[in-house]
């Protein structure tokens, strides 16, 4: 990437042979509880978005001379670009300010966060089609878009990563190797817009009752100025990373770095030798994105680097993810890594004016040597909890909230949620609801929901998302690691966690890839590249995308709305993407071959889409993503049609809002009369167990057939009237067995409320059954 604003379509990877940059492949781009708050802060605003208040640092143009540690101008230029230097400037502006004492911060408060914004649009900047010459940020500040969001019931936008990412080689910036999750600066990438445009998004969102959510990445950076300064041994910069200088006399232990590369991944033998020599802690619990010959371990060795003292060094550094994403060291004596991350967070909150931050890859912040012969402790480490507490508390202290994407066991999500982020992405029930759709059987989904309740994860603390940029990752860590030998009832027999994970993975692979469909692709060992619409299409027997005709769209739309009901008709945040809103299908893999040739097939699911029909003729986004085929059309078009996906979504979200389901309490996920049925029972109490409240029941049919069955729960009382919330029409009574019968058409759902016999309507409303 370059400094100038690019308005023409731009490739997502550096062209082959670019002399001043490195491609994704070259940089290791592998396959991919009155409360304390209320007592002490009664006047705390409902809105959590602070005003933009910090100054922007200005950058000087560099002198184009030698690009190594012997050139003071180059070193000074790198320092100007660095996130650590920015963090120090931003932090000083807030230190000693009364603003740092206005908000409670010790404990997470999921329901307060949910009340701020409970339905989120999750953007993916490089995939949004904009007007010619218009930036992504300008496009999502469009009044027409926010008017459409307000009509549908969307009150938050997660922008996705829009700050500069990738790396620096010499004087040149190089492309992102992981969809802009390899951040190298607090500056907005000119590809996506400007800081003023970001602030405009916040202002327009606020005018429409909405909030803006940004990202920080506490676990790693890209290979930007901070990493290059670390390689040169400059100041505190080596303390930012998990990196170890290898003395020259032991360079023979290191692999050679090919010409044109800046590092090479260690194989397992070299990793073991360096561990035996006492330099590194060796193998970790797992190798994320493992790929033979590309990423066989979590360690890489740098080439020779000339430092600021003239000394030539070689380093070995840790990267949980790709080689271009060096891991941050949260317990270095300089605390440089912590300073960098907190500075980035303060920039988004206090300078840009966002309401909240997503913590990406925040479960991998602690690593520690284990017993001889055992892998290093790298997941669920107490340091991760401590670091997350620091980050989340800092964000709350300045008036915001956080949510985390923590793809670990359910206990890890629970434990970090007790002290850290206010909300967690729902890795508990994904991909369980997609598995239910593919198999027409909700057994595994009921198991995940009930296990979550038993472990102590409140659904109101979760962000229940549909398609995102990682769709569909298996997310079976709970079963396949810590609970691998525990037994669970599944398909009529005791099944170990390992067997359960393998069975679910096999069902998904068999049901939506390979012979089942040629458009959903396996993504290494981590998941399946697909869209929500293409999962549905494959589950309905469409072998190719060309086989999906106009007559097939209605059943795909019904199933898509069913999945929206599951995610929206339970406590917590409901999140959906642009791909969901327009019904996008994957792009043919040959159209993104330059991005998938290292095995990262997820690019097929990230097709360009036009929410407002601003450029119907565009074949690509400004970032170069090819346009995806969509089944539902643009938002203006859909909102003119009562039968469209967006219009029907508007109806189901209106029920969610009217009855306060977002802050309710899930009390039961009972057994069902038909394998394709799912029942969730909620107490409409706003999270207050001492409050008199009514019950709401979500009943869903995950099959393409009409089904009948009985809904039963110990939380029901005999003689309760069962009302369909769409029109408050009475559809039955709870019998003496605490049950009632329902009939469901294919891929449909019921939003039911229960009324005590003889209860006046006003009492019912006060109980929480109506809002």
Phi and psi in degrees as a GROMACS rama.xvg file:
@    title "Ramachandran Plot"
@    xaxis  label "Phi"
@    yaxis  label "Psi"
@TYPE xy
-114.83  169.723  UNK-2
-70.0103  -31.3975  UNK-3
-72.4768  155.103  UNK-4
-73.092  131.784  UNK-5
-107.255  122.344  UNK-6
-110.912  -14.5339  UNK-7
-90.4549  160.492  UNK-8
-52.0913  138.389  UNK-9
-132.948  129.824  UNK-10
-62.9905  149.431  UNK-11
-85.4486  -9.61752  UNK-12
-129.522  157.292  UNK-13
-67.0785  139.533  UNK-14
-59.8132  146.914  UNK-15
-56.8068  134.545  UNK-16
86.7977  2.65449  UNK-17
-60.3869  119.882  UNK-18
-73.551  -27.9873  UNK-19
-101.908  5.64523  UNK-20
-135.351  173.97  UNK-21
-127.337  144.44  UNK-22
-80.2706  169.966  UNK-23
-58.8611  -39.7307  UNK-24
-66.1816  -39.7354  UNK-25
-67.6115  -28.2225  UNK-26
-96.962  21.5111  UNK-27
80.6508  32.6857  UNK-28
-74.3368  72.6638  UNK-29
-89.0458  170.337  UNK-30
-66.9043  82.6651  UNK-31
-83.7525  164.839  UNK-35
-53.7475  -42.3927  UNK-36
-58.7527  -48.7599  UNK-37
-69.2711  -35.5863  UNK-38
-71.5366  -40.6293  UNK-39
-94.8608  -24.9632  UNK-40
-131.853  59.9198  UNK-41
-63.8159  -24.0504  UNK-42
-100.361  16.2041  UNK-43
-63.0734  129.22  UNK-44
-60.9012  148.583  UNK-45
-64.3404  -41.1143  UNK-46
-73.8271  141.591  UNK-47
-107.162  1.35951  UNK-48
-82.881  116.553  UNK-49
-75.6632  160.043  UNK-50
-76.9097  146.647  UNK-51
-64.3433  129.365  UNK-52
-144.465  -7.31785  UNK-53
-100.395  160.195  UNK-54
-84.615  152.526  UNK-55
-94.8245  133.424  UNK-56
-78.3368  143.368  UNK-57
-101.632  148.056  UNK-58
-109.739  141.073  UNK-59
-94.9833  149.664  UNK-60
-68.344  140.022  UNK-61
-78.9872  158.696  UNK-62
-88.0318  127.736  UNK-63
-83.989  82.3478  UNK-64
-131.524  -156.905  UNK-65
-53.9229  133.203  UNK-66
-103.716  66.713  UNK-67
-151.091  -177.93  UNK-68
-66.6239  -12.0755  UNK-69
-81.0001  -10.518  UNK-70
-102.176  103.454  UNK-71
-56.9522  -33.2668  UNK-72
-65.5172  -40.1404  UNK-73
-66.1602  -44.4029  UNK-74
-61.868  -44.0121  UNK-75
-62.6377  -39.2217  UNK-76
-62.9571  -43.1737  UNK-77
-62.1339  -42.0552  UNK-78
-60.1283  -40.2946  UNK-79
-62.2621  -34.6056  UNK-80
-80.0641  -15.6565  UNK-81
-76.4894  149.143  UNK-82
-72.6334  -32.5332  UNK-83
-65.7622  -41.2667  UNK-84
-65.6736  -41.5276  UNK-85
-59.4938  -43.8538  UNK-86
-59.8786  -40.4828  UNK-87
-65.9406  -39.6378  UNK-88
-68.2542  -44.9555  UNK-89
-64.8783  -41.7655  UNK-90
-64.5991  -39.6028  UNK-91
-62.8088  -30.9678  UNK-92
-69.467  -25.2683  UNK-93
-98.8893  -21.904  UNK-94
-59.601  133.021  UNK-95
77.8111  3.66048  UNK-96
-84.5828  141.18  UNK-97
-64.1317  -19.0427  UNK-98
-60.505  -23.9255  UNK-99
-78.1932  -0.787998  UNK-100
-123.098  10.9478  UNK-101
-86.6248  -17.6343  UNK-102
-125.056  145.196  UNK-103
-69.9251  150.502  UNK-104
-145.617  -9.55599  UNK-105
-66.8932  -40.423  UNK-106
-118.323  142.792  UNK-107
-62.6381  149.25  UNK-108
-137.819  87.9046  UNK-109
-60.5371  -47.2568  UNK-110
-68.0461  -30.736  UNK-111
-64.3911  -43.3872  UNK-112
-63.1862  -45.5621  UNK-113
-61.6045  -38.3415  UNK-114
-66.0027  -23.7036  UNK-115
-71.2179  -46.1854  UNK-116
-155.942  119.409  UNK-117
-114.142  -9.55021  UNK-118
-128.891  114.663  UNK-119
-111.641  140.845  UNK-120
-95.3581  122.252  UNK-121
-101.666  108.53  UNK-122
-85.1507  158.618  UNK-123
-131.989  98.4064  UNK-124
-51.7859  -43.5791  UNK-125
-72.4997  -8.49026  UNK-126
-105.188  -1.47161  UNK-127
-90.225  124.469  UNK-128
-79.1256  128.224  UNK-129
-118.725  172.621  UNK-130
-63.4326  155.265  UNK-131
-58.9439  125.4  UNK-132
82.8984  0.11175  UNK-133
-96.7605  137.772  UNK-134
-80.2325  163.782  UNK-135
-57.0427  -47.7456  UNK-136
-64.7787  -38.7742  UNK-137
-63.3435  -37.1108  UNK-138
-68.5956  -36.0464  UNK-139
-86.3398  2.41705  UNK-140
-97.8658  4.95809  UNK-141
-65.6584  126.895  UNK-142
-58.8751  -35.2659  UNK-143
-64.6669  -38.1482  UNK-144
-65.0289  -46.315  UNK-145
-70.2058  -28.0239  UNK-146
-65.4777  -41.8544  UNK-147
-65.1405  -45.2814  UNK-148
-56.8471  -44.6601  UNK-149
-63.7714  -38.5335  UNK-150
-63.6532  -42.3396  UNK-151
-72.3223  -34.8  UNK-152
113.423  16.6887  UNK-153
-87.4073  125.214  UNK-154
-125.177  19.4257  UNK-155
-155.942  150.587  UNK-156
-131.469  127.381  UNK-157
-96.9615  110.174  UNK-158
-67.649  -22.5985  UNK-159
79.723  172.292  UNK-160
-70.9725  122.423  UNK-161
-124.593  2.64262  UNK-162
-85.9159  163.119  UNK-163
-56.1693  139.899  UNK-164
-143.732  166.124  UNK-165
116.268  -111.914  UNK-166
-167.286  -179.592  UNK-167
-132.161  128.078  UNK-168
-122.863  115.491  UNK-169
65.3768  -126.333  UNK-170
-95.1429  -1.9002  UNK-171
-105.097  142.888  UNK-172
-83.0428  142.011  UNK-173
-116.222  160.036  UNK-174
-68.0046  158.026  UNK-175
-63.4067  142.702  UNK-176
-104.063  0.179889  UNK-177
-151.895  55.0009  UNK-178
57.6559  36.2375  UNK-179
72.7751  17.3633  UNK-180
-94.9724  17.1814  UNK-181
-118.711  65.8462  UNK-182
-64.1082  141.282  UNK-183
-128.608  1.53947  UNK-184
-159.541  158.1  UNK-185
-86.74  -6.67197  UNK-186
-75.3423  145.407  UNK-187
-67.6679  134.594  UNK-188
-67.5746  125.037  UNK-189
-54.2973  -23.6712  UNK-190
-58.6677  -31.3239  UNK-191
-103.487  -12.156  UNK-192
135.731  -152.772  UNK-193
-127.727  168.311  UNK-194
-62.7492  -37.851  UNK-195
-62.5923  -39.1024  UNK-196
-67.3991  -35.6958  UNK-197
-63.4389  -44.1724  UNK-198
-62.327  -34.6206  UNK-199
-64.695  -38.5912  UNK-200
-58.5255  -44.8212  UNK-201
-61.4463  -40.1719  UNK-202
-69.6771  -43.5482  UNK-203
-66.9085  -42.0335  UNK-204
-58.5801  -45.464  UNK-205
-61.939  -38.7742  UNK-206
-64.6606  -25.5002  UNK-207
-102.781  17.9015  UNK-208
73.2039  22.3231  UNK-209
-110.513  173.117  UNK-210
-131.603  157.644  UNK-211
-117.815  134.216  UNK-212
-119.979  127.277  UNK-213
-108.249  -176.486  UNK-214
-121.861  146.657  UNK-215
-131.395  159.236  UNK-216
-123.69  93.3242  UNK-217
-73.2681  -12.3041  UNK-218
-93.341  -25.4099  UNK-219
-161.924  168.733  UNK-220
-121.891  -174.24  UNK-221
-92.0514  -173.576  UNK-222
-90.9057  62.2325  UNK-223
-92.6447  -154.014  UNK-224
-59.7579  -39.2043  UNK-225
-61.478  -42.7183  UNK-226
-70.6813  -40.5887  UNK-227
-64.2902  -38.1221  UNK-228
-67.3288  -34.7106  UNK-229
-63.8359  -43.568  UNK-230
-60.4307  -32.1898  UNK-231
-82.6281  -1.06102  UNK-232
68.9371  31.0471  UNK-233
-89.057  123.759  UNK-234
50.7188  -134.664  UNK-235
-85.4585  -0.175491  UNK-236
-61.2268  -37.8962  UNK-237
-59.286  -25.5857  UNK-238
-72.9847  -10.6095  UNK-239
-68.5805  -32.0272  UNK-240
-116.815  161.524  UNK-241
-81.258  84.5604  UNK-242
-138.16  144.007  UNK-243
-126.459  128.567  UNK-244
-78.5002  129.935  UNK-245
-98.808  121.403  UNK-246
-58.782  149.661  UNK-247
-56.189  -34.8893  UNK-248
-65.8414  -14.3793  UNK-249
-112.37  15.9543  UNK-250
-64.0792  -19.1586  UNK-251
-65.3347  -17.721  UNK-252
-78.1434  -13.8991  UNK-253
-96.0131  149.142  UNK-254
-75.6002  153.461  UNK-255
-69.3023  147.023  UNK-256
-103.415  121.066  UNK-257
-60.2819  152.666  UNK-258
-55.334  135.741  UNK-259
88.2698  -6.56686  UNK-260
-108.777  155.048  UNK-261
-106.363  -6.51724  UNK-262
-164.245  163.506  UNK-263
-141.278  140.278  UNK-264
-71.2648  141.153  UNK-265
-79.4617  141.395  UNK-266
-82.7591  172.949  UNK-267
-63.4046  -34.3825  UNK-268
-67.7106  -46.6557  UNK-269
-63.6912  -40.419  UNK-270
-56.6512  -45.683  UNK-271
-65.6306  -40.4234  UNK-272
-63.367  -43.0365  UNK-273
-68.2501  -32.7966  UNK-274
-68.8254  -42.2708  UNK-275
-63.6767  -32.4356  UNK-276
-78.3999  -6.06763  UNK-277
87.4325  10.2342  UNK-278
-83.1379  -41.2056  UNK-279
-129.195  171.246  UNK-280
-92.7737  1.88948  UNK-281
82.5842  -151.147  UNK-282
-64.4013  141.916  UNK-283
-96.2891  -178.909  UNK-284
-62.5462  -31.4422  UNK-285
-158.084  161.207  UNK-286
-107.126  103.081  UNK-287
-70.6203  137.63  UNK-288
61.5298  37.1313  UNK-289
-56.8431  133.313  UNK-290
-150.318  121.18  UNK-291
-55.4675  132.906  UNK-292
77.6449  -8.18033  UNK-293
-117.181  -56.3697  UNK-294
-140.111  97.7573  UNK-295
-101.375  -18.1889  UNK-296
-140.286  179.617  UNK-297
-97.8402  16.8421  UNK-298
-125.406  144.007  UNK-299
-134.643  154.807  UNK-300
-108.664  137.405  UNK-301
-82.2546  164.582  UNK-302
-75.8905  -177.924  UNK-303
-70.4952  133.93  UNK-304
-129.223  128.472  UNK-305
-83.9793  122.666  UNK-306
-86.2167  178.83  UNK-307
-68.7497  -17.8772  UNK-308
-97.1391  8.71315  UNK-309
83.5792  -8.41697  UNK-310
-77.9564  140.091  UNK-311
-92.7671  128.688  UNK-312
-126.817  155.966  UNK-313
-128.688  142.377  UNK-314
-125.075  156.293  UNK-315
-116.825  128.612  UNK-316
-128.105  155.382  UNK-317
-91.8739  138.043  UNK-318
-145.103  113.266  UNK-319
-64.2549  -35.3606  UNK-320
-105.84  -123.308  UNK-321
-81.6525  161.248  UNK-322
-59.2075  -28.6619  UNK-323
-84.9454  13.6869  UNK-324
-127.738  70.7952  UNK-325
-61.1696  135.49  UNK-326
-76.9502  142.275  UNK-327
-84.2314  137.529  UNK-328
-95.925  108.071  UNK-329
-82.4565  -7.30995  UNK-330
-127.208  32.1541  UNK-331
-77.5235  143.991  UNK-332
-56.4023  -27.6407  UNK-333
-77.0634  -17.5259  UNK-334
51.9841  30.344  UNK-335
-64.7479  -39.6515  UNK-336
-62.43  -44.9426  UNK-337
-61.148  -43.7203  UNK-338
-61.2042  -41.932  UNK-339
-60.7046  -48.9998  UNK-340
-66.0579  -45.6218  UNK-341
-63.0831  -38.0574  UNK-342
-61.8641  -41.891  UNK-343
-62.3319  -41.4308  UNK-344
-63.661  -44.7561  UNK-345
-64.5858  -35.0536  UNK-346
-60.5897  -46.975  UNK-347
-65.0104  -40.758  UNK-348
-80.0154  -51.1856  UNK-349
-90.7907  -24.3339  UNK-350
-100.228  -44.2443  UNK-351
-84.2063  -29.8925  UNK-352
93.4161  27.3735  UNK-353
-76.3551  162.429  UNK-354
-91.8586  -26.2911  UNK-355
-156.515  167.67  UNK-356
-135.205  140.207  UNK-357
-89.3758  135.084  UNK-358
-98.9052  107.706  UNK-359
-89.031  137.76  UNK-360
50.5648  45.268  UNK-361
-93.0073  6.73179  UNK-362
-93.0401  2.7793  UNK-363
-121.942  46.0455  UNK-364
-101.638  -1.47649  UNK-365
-132.648  136.658  UNK-366
-141.78  136.043  UNK-367
-149.161  141.097  UNK-368
-63.8608  137.134  UNK-369
-103.951  -171.922  UNK-370
-60.499  154.884  UNK-371
-53.1126  129.075  UNK-372
89.2306  -11.1011  UNK-373
-101.684  149.678  UNK-374
-64.8323  153.353  UNK-375
-63.3778  149.112  UNK-376
-77.2088  110.103  UNK-377
-130.915  -2.93857  UNK-378
-132.735  139.537  UNK-379
68.8986  23.8584  UNK-380
-75.6129  141.13  UNK-381
-56.0201  -29.5035  UNK-382
-63.3105  -34.8605  UNK-383
-61.0332  -43.5038  UNK-384
-62.2521  -44.4952  UNK-385
-63.7031  -45.6439  UNK-386
-63.2837  -41.1795  UNK-387
-64.6875  -35.0108  UNK-388
-62.9137  -42.9423  UNK-389
-63.0214  -49.304  UNK-390
-61.4268  -53.1614  UNK-391
-63.3318  -38.658  UNK-392
-65.5966  -39.6584  UNK-393
-61.9993  -42.995  UNK-394
-63.9366  -45.1494  UNK-395
-63.3896  -34.5497  UNK-396
-63.1233  -30.4428  UNK-397
-99.6697  11.8992  UNK-398
99.8708  8.44833  UNK-399
-109.561  -171.868  UNK-400
-139.296  167.536  UNK-401
-129.762  154.688  UNK-402
-132.594  152.757  UNK-403
-120.256  148.42  UNK-404
-106.314  93.7641  UNK-405
-117.604  94.4946  UNK-406
-87.484  66.884  UNK-407
-127.506  -165.625  UNK-408
-67.7936  162.807  UNK-409
-63.0477  -36.0002  UNK-410
-63.1265  -37.1831  UNK-411
-64.7468  -41.3253  UNK-412
-63.3483  -42.8873  UNK-413
-62.6156  -48.2306  UNK-414
-66.7747  -44.1481  UNK-415
-68.1162  -31.7467  UNK-416
-69.5452  -18.365  UNK-417
-76.1546  -25.7259  UNK-418
-129.387  -17.0183  UNK-419
-105.702  -117.592  UNK-420
-61.9798  148.91  UNK-421
-71.454  -32.8162  UNK-422
-133.696  156.742  UNK-423
-129.445  141.472  UNK-424
-62.5734  142.8  UNK-425
-78.2102  77.9722  UNK-426
-82.9146  -2.20512  UNK-427
-72.8908  -47.6016  UNK-428
-105.748  10.6104  UNK-429
-113.139  127.493  UNK-430
-98.9439  25.9037  UNK-431
-57.8052  -38.9187  UNK-432
-73.4475  -28.7598  UNK-433
-72.0151  -36.0043  UNK-434
-61.3425  -40.7288  UNK-435
-61.3448  -39.5938  UNK-436
-68.5815  -44.2886  UNK-437
-65.4805  -39.5091  UNK-438
-95.7731  -14.9005  UNK-439
69.1572  22.3394  UNK-440
-137.715  125.511  UNK-441
-96.0951  14.5829  UNK-442
-59.2915  -48.9486  UNK-443
-66.0537  -39.1314  UNK-444
-62.3163  -41.8025  UNK-445
-65.5124  -33.8112  UNK-446
-66.264  -44.3928  UNK-447
-66.2067  -41.794  UNK-448
-62.1682  -46.1602  UNK-449
-70.529  -36.4906  UNK-450
-63.393  -40.2342  UNK-451
-58.9148  -46.0076  UNK-452
-64.7009  -41.2848  UNK-453
-66.047  -39.9155  UNK-454
-72.4328  -29.333  UNK-455
110.656  24.0708  UNK-456
-94.3397  113.362  UNK-457
-74.9252  123.136  UNK-458
-55.8701  -26.6115  UNK-459
-67.7428  -12.8814  UNK-460
-95.1471  7.32384  UNK-461
-111.245  149.295  UNK-462
-99.3609  105.84  UNK-463
-86.8194  103.162  UNK-464
-106.366  152.671  UNK-465
-96.3871  -138.788  UNK-466
-61.7933  138.149  UNK-467
-133.041  -173.445  UNK-468
-67.7402  -12.7025  UNK-469
-103.438  5.35484  UNK-470
-55.6687  137.415  UNK-471
-107.464  103.996  UNK-472
-80.9195  144.786  UNK-473
-65.77  -39.1833  UNK-474
51.5848  51.3017  UNK-475
-112.804  25.1582  UNK-476
-58.9999  -40.2828  UNK-477
-55.558  -43.0124  UNK-478
-83.5181  -35.725  UNK-479
-87.9727  -8.70347  UNK-480
-119.342  -88.0946  UNK-481
-61.7874  -26.8185  UNK-482
-115.779  27.4486  UNK-483
-60.638  -31.5616  UNK-484
-101.037  -6.25496  UNK-485
-70.5804  150.374  UNK-486
-106.07  142.607  UNK-487
-133.474  145.574  UNK-488
-73.5489  122.522  UNK-489
-152.004  125.529  UNK-490
54.112  41.7951  UNK-491
83.0862  8.68621  UNK-492
-151.259  159.406  UNK-493
-66.2  133.657  UNK-494
-133.285  130.114  UNK-495
-70.8701  161.78  UNK-496
-58.3258  -40.6206  UNK-497
-63.3155  -44.1896  UNK-498
-64.9431  -38.225  UNK-499
-62.4254  -47.7448  UNK-500
-61.1665  -42.5359  UNK-501
-65.8411  -39.9393  UNK-502
-64.0576  -43.995  UNK-503
-65.1127  -43.1254  UNK-504
-61.5135  -43.7298  UNK-505
-64.4787  -40.5936  UNK-506
-59.6015  -42.8293  UNK-507
-68.606  -43.7431  UNK-508
-62.2867  -45.9132  UNK-509
-68.4387  -35.4871  UNK-510
-81.1817  -26.2169  UNK-511
-134.487  8.03993  UNK-512
-131.519  -179.198  UNK-513
61.1117  -126.313  UNK-514
-66.9631  -21.6001  UNK-515
-72.4116  -35.2372  UNK-516
-161.787  148.1  UNK-517
-101.825  8.25732  UNK-518
-114.012  -13.0633  UNK-519
-99.7905  129.275  UNK-520
-120.214  141.663  UNK-521
-64.3089  135.97  UNK-522
-110.821  98.4956  UNK-523
40.0086  -133.205  UNK-524
-100.089  10.6898  UNK-525
-101.275  -17.4939  UNK-526
166.038  -156.348  UNK-527
-131.065  130.901  UNK-528
-83.0518  118.258  UNK-529
-165.785  174.448  UNK-530
-115.657  167.741  UNK-531
-58.6553  -44.5524  UNK-532
-62.9297  -35.3458  UNK-533
-77.6512  -27.311  UNK-534
-62.6503  -44.617  UNK-535
-64.9632  -44.9451  UNK-536
-59.017  -45.9626  UNK-537
-64.0833  -40.3093  UNK-538
-65.9038  -20.4004  UNK-539
-96.0488  8.09588  UNK-540
92.0912  12.6214  UNK-541
-81.6863  108.68  UNK-542
-72.4358  -35.2559  UNK-543
-128.836  160.04  UNK-544
-67.219  -31.7612  UNK-545
-64.864  -20.8855  UNK-546
-78.7374  -6.24141  UNK-547
-87.8996  106.56  UNK-548
-101.408  177.991  UNK-549
-58.9082  -34.3358  UNK-550
-70.9618  -14.855  UNK-551
-91.7595  -13.598  UNK-552
-64.7499  -38.4413  UNK-553
-61.4929  -42.1365  UNK-554
-69.7552  -35.7445  UNK-555
-64.3647  -43.2342  UNK-556
-61.9597  -42.3738  UNK-557
-61.3821  -43.9786  UNK-558
-66.9177  -37.459  UNK-559
-63.8958  -41.9725  UNK-560
-66.4206  -34.1579  UNK-561
-59.542  -45.5755  UNK-562
-66.093  -34.0649  UNK-563
-65.0071  -39.8059  UNK-564
-60.9939  -44.4728  UNK-565
-58.1413  -47.3299  UNK-566
-74.6929  -32.1673  UNK-567
-91.0391  -30.9848  UNK-568
-92.1632  46.4401  UNK-569
-151.743  161.558  UNK-570
-62.7551  151.616  UNK-571
115.24  -173.731  UNK-572
-84.5177  142.89  UNK-573
-109.047  126.459  UNK-574
-125.587  138.851  UNK-575
-145.712  159.083  UNK-576
-106.103  173.992  UNK-577
-62.5122  -36.2308  UNK-578
-60.5607  -38.011  UNK-579
-66.0607  -46.6378  UNK-580
-60.8501  -34.5816  UNK-581
-101.978  -5.01529  UNK-582
70.2534  50.4456  UNK-583
-74.4765  145.89  UNK-584
-105.676  162.325  UNK-585
-63.4433  152.192  UNK-586
-85.0277  149.403  UNK-587
-55.0755  137.139  UNK-588
-62.6565  -28.0869  UNK-589
-67.7941  -20.6718  UNK-590
-76.4519  -17.0472  UNK-591
-124.608  31.4677  UNK-592
-58.5063  -36.7846  UNK-593
-65.1204  -21.9647  UNK-594
-96.8376  -24.1262  UNK-595
-100.698  -1.94319  UNK-596
-69.7169  -11.9745  UNK-597
-97.5955  8.61218  UNK-598
102.436  -5.88136  UNK-599
-84.4161  83.0584  UNK-600
-73.1274  -6.60463  UNK-601
-59.7043  -17.8703  UNK-602
-63.4676  -22.733  UNK-603
-66.6921  -24.6042  UNK-604
-89.395  -2.43801  UNK-605
-105.92  33.5267  UNK-606
-59.5454  150.607  UNK-607
-68.3512  145.333  UNK-608
-147.032  152.272  UNK-609
-118.101  103.548  UNK-610
-70.5786  -31.7827  UNK-611
-115.202  6.8491  UNK-612
59.345  43.1679  UNK-613
-80.1904  -21.0561  UNK-614
-149.711  76.9329  UNK-615
-59.9878  -22.0695  UNK-616
-90.3005  -7.98885  UNK-617
-64.8234  135.11  UNK-618
-100.772  -13.3441  UNK-619
-143.324  159.05  UNK-620
-76.2619  169.118  UNK-621
-61.4663  -23.2589  UNK-622
-84.5248  -6.35854  UNK-623
99.8849  3.90906  UNK-624
-73.7304  129.942  UNK-625
-67.5439  147.926  UNK-626
-69.7646  135.644  UNK-627
-89.9311  151.856  UNK-628
-72.6274  132.123  UNK-629
-118.308  148.299  UNK-630
-98.6045  -20.2122  UNK-631
-109.208  -23.7399  UNK-632
92.5669  -179.078  UNK-633
-72.9289  166.042  UNK-634
-64.9323  -45.4619  UNK-635
-57.975  -42.6863  UNK-636
-61.9894  -45.1361  UNK-637
-66.7404  -39.1907  UNK-638
-70.654  -12.0802  UNK-639
-86.7602  -7.77456  UNK-640
-119.301  112.798  UNK-641
-63.616  -20.4571  UNK-642
-92.4229  -0.671808  UNK-643
-73.6456  167.528  UNK-644
-61.2098  -49.0872  UNK-645
-64.7095  -40.409  UNK-646
-67.4102  -40.6653  UNK-647
-72.3449  -32.6349  UNK-648
-62.0139  -41.9379  UNK-649
-53.8205  -41.9749  UNK-650
-66.2743  -44.0649  UNK-651
-72.3918  -29.4171  UNK-652
-73.7784  -30.1329  UNK-653
-64.006  -39.0183  UNK-654
-64.0039  -42.8144  UNK-655
-57.1772  -46.2802  UNK-656
-71.1379  -43.4054  UNK-657
-59.3808  -37.3857  UNK-658
-101.363  5.51555  UNK-659
62.1136  35.8566  UNK-660
-67.4231  -26.6011  UNK-661
-61.3978  -31.5238  UNK-662
-112.185  16.4038  UNK-663
-74.872  -178.407  UNK-664
-119.667  124.368  UNK-665
-78.4712  123.45  UNK-666
-112.622  -17.2643  UNK-667
-162.489  140.454  UNK-668
-127.384  86.4634  UNK-669
-78.1174  169.682  UNK-670
-64.2589  157.364  UNK-671
-123.66  159.88  UNK-672
-82.8923  -21.0116  UNK-673
-131.25  136.666  UNK-674
-60.0272  -24.5286  UNK-675
-88.4142  2.20509  UNK-676
-96.4257  147.396  UNK-677
-131.967  135.458  UNK-678
-126.73  130.529  UNK-679
-126.339  129.882  UNK-680
-110.563  128.725  UNK-681
-126.436  143.187  UNK-682
-99.2633  121.197  UNK-683
-84.409  66.7698  UNK-684
-113.691  6.06107  UNK-685
60.7398  19.8763  UNK-686
88.9586  2.85549  UNK-687
-100.716  103.464  UNK-688
-65.7919  -17.083  UNK-689
-89.9153  -1.90439  UNK-690
-88.6642  138.41  UNK-691
-69.5698  123.869  UNK-692
-148.535  152.281  UNK-693
-86.3908  176.232  UNK-694
-109.864  144.713  UNK-695
-122.694  142.623  UNK-696
-127.587  122.801  UNK-697
-97.6826  123.874  UNK-698
-123.161  123.768  UNK-699
-126.496  148.872  UNK-700
-115.011  108.623  UNK-701
-87.403  15.1654  UNK-702
-116.034  165.494  UNK-703
-90.0493  18.6658  UNK-704
-122.353  157.959  UNK-705
-73.7384  133.795  UNK-706
-131.506  154.795  UNK-707
-126.44  151.13  UNK-708
-175.391  174.555  UNK-709
-105.962  137.257  UNK-710
-106.027  122.259  UNK-711
-134.298  139.102  UNK-712
-155.215  142.51  UNK-713
-66.5964  -12.5431  UNK-714
-83.1678  -11.3494  UNK-715
-80.4921  149.43  UNK-716
-114.514  136.17  UNK-717
-53.6311  143.55  UNK-718
79.1709  1.82126  UNK-719
-64.173  137.395  UNK-720
-80.7503  139.67  UNK-721
-103.787  118.883  UNK-722
-113.585  138.165  UNK-723
-82.4407  115.574  UNK-724
-64.6678  -17.7453  UNK-725
-63.0367  -35.9171  UNK-726
-137.977  8.44448  UNK-727
60.0869  19.5685  UNK-728
-74.6144  140  UNK-729
-80.4799  126.449  UNK-730
-111.542  -2.39297  UNK-731
164.176  -172.379  UNK-732
-132.349  151.696  UNK-733
-77.6798  126.017  UNK-734
-86.0464  -175.188  UNK-735
-69.8701  -13.6273  UNK-736
-92.1097  12.3757  UNK-737
59.3822  46.0325  UNK-738
-143.838  165.189  UNK-739
-152.14  161.114  UNK-740
-100.448  149.077  UNK-741
-135.403  160.077  UNK-742
-128.815  129.979  UNK-743
-128.371  129.608  UNK-744
-75.9804  170.496  UNK-745
-55.7989  138.483  UNK-746
44.9712  54.0543  UNK-747
-129.113  170.695  UNK-748
-146.478  157.293  UNK-749
-121.756  133.575  UNK-750
-108.505  101.825  UNK-751
-110.686  147.399  UNK-752
-122.063  148.819  UNK-753
-110.161  136.196  UNK-754
-123.414  127.202  UNK-755
-64.0151  138.183  UNK-756
-59.7046  131.171  UNK-757
83.7764  -2.11814  UNK-758
-73.9951  124.546  UNK-759
-60.7526  151.379  UNK-760
-58.6482  -38.1076  UNK-761
-63.9659  -39.3925  UNK-762
-63.7366  -38.1747  UNK-763
-62.3444  -42.4024  UNK-764
-64.5506  -41.9197  UNK-765
-65.7849  -26.1807  UNK-766
-72.0404  -16.7567  UNK-767
107.389  -3.20008  UNK-768
-71.7541  -24.4251  UNK-769
-130.383  141.285  UNK-770
